[in-house]
């Protein structure tokens, strides 16, 4: 396999909206997207494999192994004239800048073929300190989106910096294709899995999409995700040590993004 492979079902969707929730700061986006899939009982329509993912397979407790992958789910709208929602989730993100461009390009090709034009990416905005009531910051592809988004309590222009990985590139590259979208970032410490920040993001996203979700189980799912990602980081750190000749691979909890 020398390029990203998307294995998908043939589906016909109504004006689909893309939601991205891959691992990142505080696992905020991943927690929100995974919870949304469970709550809305979404259907899996695609699996994504790439040589740009870490070079390892996962050994499962059942005694078998599986490849690292991303997945795409669809939540079909039950409202007349409503949009179907497709959700991108997964184990990891691509590991280099070049890989991110290649993978995001392939994802946008796929989204474009489905007729999609609107994207929302989910993530955390790390502050380095504890946050009791997380705010949700936004960054939009187009100015005309901002007034409508502000009514949901999203704050624009109050933080700076860059958006790393798929959460930024899907929007940036999508804009070049004529797509519109917003990155929703939950305020978080950044050094631990933050279910509270994911709840804040999911609450806002639910209002934007006009869907209701029970957030009670999000804390439990946060603990399960934390165990998985710590295992992933441990394995990645071991690989880095081997590649660098046994050097130290310690550091802060940053996740693969």
Secondary structure, DSSP 8 states (H G I E B T S, - for coil): --S-EEEE-----SS-EEEE--S-GGGHHHHHHHHHHHHTT-EEEEEEE-TTS-S-EEE-TTS-EEE--EEEEEE---STT---EEEEEES---SSHHHHHHHHHHHHHHHHHTT--EEEEEEEEE-SS--SS--EEEEESSHHHHHHHHTTT-EESS--S---THHHHHHHHHHHTT-EEEEEEEEE-SSS--HHHHHHHHHHHHHHHT-----TTHHHHHHHHHHHHHHHHHHHHHHHHHHTTS-----------
